[in-house]
Amino acid sequence: MITPQQQIRRRTYGTIDTTFLRAPALAGPVIALHCSGASGKQWRDLSQALAGRFNVIAPDLIGCGENSRWHGEGPFQLTSEAAAVIDIIDACDVPVHLVGHSYGGGVALRVAIERPNRVASLSLYEPTSFHALKAAGPDGWDALTEIRAVAREISQGIANGAYRAAARRFVDYWNGSGAWNRLRPEVQADLVRWVPKAALDFRALIEERIPLEAYRRARIPMLLMHGDDSPMPAQLVAHKLARSLNPRVVQIIAGAGHMGPLTHAEIVNRAILDHLRAVEAQRVPLAQATCQATCHVALGGAA
């Protein structure tokens, strides 16, 4: 929430329109990156859980929420999505904490590689860094084949104009058969509008070329979470990252699927808060510090 004591002005970073604020900061700001097809509103509960401790920045990624679509001036890559987030980080006076779910987790890892000294911590729930499956042995290649088949089916639907069918396939894959039918009509309409971006997200995640060793070298304190009821490719990515990156904490959320940050928000948000507190406790206190942070203006109900 923006208080009367905060000084507010508008600024645009790439394609992300934000509110630029200066506020007393007890800790580095938190940038929370949402999953594909959602928006920054996904992190409303997290913002409330961290209120009074951390300023939460929850931008809409490209093609989501109030953000514009990909401009199409060149091939889309994870670094394309990361660019605007990096602009936010470069405007901050102190290192930031990155939180990411699914696609947002993959973007967060890319951001961490490009600004390793500006990222204080990572809190990731099932980052869909599908390129990691290429180094996960036979099971990883089977999972990658499954993801490529889903991506191909969705891309074909987009190519022939069957946006609704493509959106349904996307939602039912990640949430189980019939999940699409349980969505409110307005949420379905938002996903139909968004779904052309899904093809770009899948390709960027699969074709990312950053080796796992590069993530390890960044040496950023990490919390890695996954559900025990998620699609196997997402779980395998989490397992591979856990083995390769030696995160500070690995937490399996019992009964949660891929949308754990929404369905099990209290547990996930508590884990994130505990991780942030532990990291901040190890940092040199910045008495009376102020940080320049960016905050998306809409932090309302989750998509």
N, C-alpha and C positions, 0 to 999 in steps of 0.2 A: 504494500500500500504506500502511496506517496503522501507524505505528511506536509502540513503547512511550512515546516522548517526546512524542507528540501527545496532547492532551487532547480527549476525545471526549464528546459528548453528543448526544441526539436532538432533532431539531426538524423540524417539518412546514411546508413552504412550499406553500400552496395544496393541491394534490393530490399533491405530490411529497414522499415520506417520505425523509429523508436522514440521514446522519451528519454532525453539525456538529463541525468540528475546528479546532484552532488549532495551527499548525505553523510552524517557521521557513521563511521563503519567500525564495528568491533572486530570484524574479520573480513577476509577477501570476499568479493561478491560471488554468487553462484550463477552460472549460465546453464540453464536446463534445456536440453534439446529433445523434442518430441519424436514420436514414431511416425512412420509414413502414413499420410492420410489424416493426421490429427492436426493440432495447432498448439501454440503456446498455452492455450487454455487447459491443456492436459495437466499442467503442473499447478493448478489452483490449490489443491490440497497440500502439495509440498510447500508452496509459498506460505500457506497458513502455518504449517508445522515449523517452518524456520523463522517465522516472523519474530522480530526483536533480536535475532541473532545474526541473520544473514540477509542481504538484499538479493532477491531472486530475479534473474533476467530470463524471460521465457519468450524468445523470438519465434515468429512464424517462419518456418523454413520455406524455401522456394516452392511456389505453387500451392501453398497451404494457408489456411486462414485468410488474413488480409494481405498476404504477400503476393506479388505478381508471379506469373508463370516464368519458366526458363526462357531467356531471351532468344535462344536458338542461334547465337552467333558463332557457335563452335561446339565441339563434342562436350558432352556433360560428363564431369568426373567428380569424385568426392571433394577434391580440392576446390571445385567450383562452388559447392555448397559451403565449404569451410571458410571461404574468403570473407564473407560478411561477418561471420563469428569472430574471425581473427581481427577484423577491424574494431570490433567491440573490445576485444582483449587489449589491443594496442592503445585504446583510449583509457584504459584503467591504470591507476597509479600503483596498484598492488597485484600480485598474482591472483588468478581466479580459480574457482573450483568448477569443474565441468561435470554435469550430470547428463546422462543420455540413455534413452530407451530405444531398442531395436535399431532402426535406421539412424536415429539420433545418436545412439552409442557408436555406430560406425563413423559418423561424422566427428564425434568427440575425439575418437582415436586419431583421426586424420589431423584435427586441430592440434592435438597434443604433440604430434610429430613435428608440426610446423612451428610451434611455439613452446618447446619443452620447458624453457626457463620461466615461462609466464603462466604455467598451469600448476596450481598448488596441489590438486588432487583430481582423481577420476572416480565417479560413482556410476557404474554401468549396469543396466538390466538387459540381459540378452542382446548385446550388440551384434547386429547381423553382419559381421565382417566375414562374408561368405568366402572371400579369398583365402581365409585361414584354413578352410576345409581341404585345400589342395595339399596341405602339409600334414593332414590328419590320417594318413593311411587309407586302406581300402574302405573303411566305414565312412571316412570323410569324402572320398570320391563318390560313394553311393549317395550320400546326403547332398553333395553338390549336383549330382545328376537329377535328383528330385527337385531341387530348387530351380535348376535351369529349365526343367519341364514346366513347372508352375509359371516361371517368368515368361516362357515362350507362349504358353496358353493365354496369359493375360495380354501380352504384346500383340498376339494375333487378334484378340478381341478388340483391342484399341485400333489396330490397323484397319479392321473392317467396319468400325463404327459401333460395335456392340459394347459400348462403355458400361452399361448396366451389368451385363453378364461378366465383364472383366472385373468390375468392382465386387460383384458377388463372389467370384472365385477367390479374389484376394482376401476378403473378409473371412470366408468359410475355411480357407486354408489355415489362417493364423488362429482362428477362434473355434473351429469345429463346424461340422455340417449343420446348417440351419441358423447359424449366427446372423447371417444377413437378414433373414426374415424377422428377427427379433429387434432389429434396429428401428428407431423412429424414422418416419418418412423423410424428415428434414435432414437427418444424419445420412440417410441413403443418398439423398440429392447432393449433399456436399461431397460425398465420396465419388459419385458419378462425375462430378465436375473435376475432381482432383485426379482421377485414375490415369489420365495420360502420363502423369509424372511417375507413376509406378514403374513403367518400363525403364525410365532413366535411373531410378533408384536401384533397381535390380542390377542393371548393367554396371553402374558405378561400384556397387558393393562387390560384385563378382570379379570385376576386372581391376580392382585396386592392386597396385604393384608394390606397396610398402611391405618389406619382409618383416616377419614377426620379430626378428632380432632388433630391428629399429625401435619397436615399441619397448623392448626390454631395456635398451640403452637409455631410453628417456628417464627411467628410474623415478617415475611419478607414483606416489602412494595411491593404490587402487582398491576399491571395493567392487567386486564382481558378483552379480546376483543372477540366478535363473530359477525358473519354476520347475517342478518335477512333473508337470503335465503339459509341457510345451512340445511343439513339433520337434522331432529328433534333430534336424539340421541346426536349429537354434541352440539346443542343448550341447551338441557336438562342438559348435563354435565356442561356446562358453568353456567347455572342458579343455579344448585346445589352447585357448587364451590363458586359462588357469595354469596349465602345465608349462606354457612357454614364458609367461610374463611374471609369474610368482607374485600375484596380487597380495596386498596386505591382508585382505579378508575375502573369502569366498563364502557366499551364503545361498543355500538352496531354500526357496520359499515353498513349503509344503502345500500341495493343493492348488498351486498357482500355475497358470498357463502363460502364454506369451504376453498377455495384457496385464500381468501382475501389478504394474504401477497404478493401474486403475482398479482392478478387482481386489487387490490386497494392498491398497494404498497405505493403510496405517502401518503395516509391517515394513513395507519397502521404505517409506518415509522415515520411520524410526531408525532403520539401518543406515540410511543416508546421513541423518542427523548425527548419529553416533560416530560415523566415519569422519565427518567434517569436524566435529569437536576434537577427536583424537589428533587429527592432522594439525588443527589450529593450536592445540596445546603444545605441539612440538616446535611451533614457529616462534620467532622473536616477537613479543607483543609490540604492537604499534599504537602507542598511547595517543589518544586523540586524533588518530589517523582519519583522513577523509579519502574516499576513493571516488573517482569518476566512473559511474556505471551507467549502463543502458538498460531500460526496462520497457518491455512491451506494454502498451497502454491497456490492452484487454487481458485481464486475468480472471475472466468469468468462468462459467460452468464448463466442464470437460466436454470434448467432442464425443 
